[in-house]
Amino acid sequence: MSGSISSPKEDVNQNNNQNNNHLKKKGKSLPSGLIIKLGKFVWTTMWQIMMSQLAPRNKKGEYIRPSSQFRNDLGEEENNLYQPASGRYRLYVGLGCPWAHRTLVVMALKGLEDAVEVSIVYPSTDEGIWVLNSPEENCRTVPELYQVAQPGYQGRSTVPILWDKQTNTIVNNESAEIIVMLNSQLNQFAKNSELNLYSEELREEIEEWNEKIYHAVNNGVYRCGFAQTQEAYDKCCDELFTVLDEIDEALENKRYLCGEKLTLADIRLFTTLFRFDVVYYGLFKCNRRRIQDYQNLGAYLRDLYQLSGVAQTCDLESVKRDYYGNLFPLNPGGIIPSGPDISNLLEPHYREGVGSSK
């Protein structure tokens, strides 16, 4: 019998060589450069189209937030159509939305739950709109509500909405103005009517903080997340953390932004801070530093979270679902992270005596 018998080691080497040759014949393990370039071009183009609908931008790629369109007030003036009343008004809110969350916090602090009805709306992943839990005013969606209020309306259909059940229309859809009304215009129906979050003596300071915080923080996190150029992102990120550092320093000797008294400026900041480590840090690329890593801001967030009734307005799962599950251009896979653990918000904050004159 001619030939030789190969050893086991030689058989293994021979099989490995055959496998390698087979892989070489099948092609490379990664797509060719042309396919990568084509895929990148298609995705970038589609991303820009989707972002133009989600987040309008200027020529520099900076996100420009459209203005709210309904700006009426509640008031006791004789010519005011919207008179203060218990049971007449309804708030439409999304639990994941920081702007709507402001109204819920003020409602809780003032004790207005018996005076103003609240309807929760939910984002539709497929439709890209807010949907009512059950039909109201013969409407299934928030855009339909806007059409009832103003037939032919072409603007953005956002929450929160302060709705007048008597006239079947929108009183106001600007959160900054709604919380001012909730603070003062329904006091006769509030359980905590003595609480004034927008006092005359602090109003100028409150507005100074509001202006700074809105641009750099409240809207600043969106300007980071929705930036469509590196230059736009870098600018917004610098502004965001410059102001966060400034706030942290200011809180060294003040319990709240304006001193010893809680104000609407704190409420407006709180709803952004609550979401920061959960979604803005990662999804919106605001990842230079977490809020809980700030010595004063972290404790300040815990202080506000632990105020009576506030934690009950904070729905972590809705926040994660609404951001990670619905902002497709930022998270195409729609995968919702399992964390983070926010039990640290219940830890002692030790801020009771900060800045106290006593």
Buried (B, 14 or more C-beta within 10 A) or exposed (E): EEEEEEEEEEEEEEEEEEEEEEEEEEEEEEEEEEEEEEEEEEEEEEBEEBBEEBBBBEEEBBBEBEEBBBEBBBBEEEEEBBBBBEEBBBBBBBBBBBBBBBBBBBBBBBBBBEBBBBBBBBBEEEEEBBBBEEEBBEBEBBBBBBBBBEEEBEBBBBBBBBBBBEEEBBBBBBBBBBBBBBBBBBBEBBEBBEBBBBBEEBEEBBEEBBEBBBBBBBBBBBBBBBBBEEEBBEBBBEBBBEBBEEBBEBBEEBBBBBBEBBBBBBBBBBBBBBBBBBBBBBBBBBEEBBBBEBEBBBBBBBBBBBBEBBBEBBBBEBBBBBBBBBBBBBBEEEEEEEEBEBEEBEEEBEBEEBEEEE
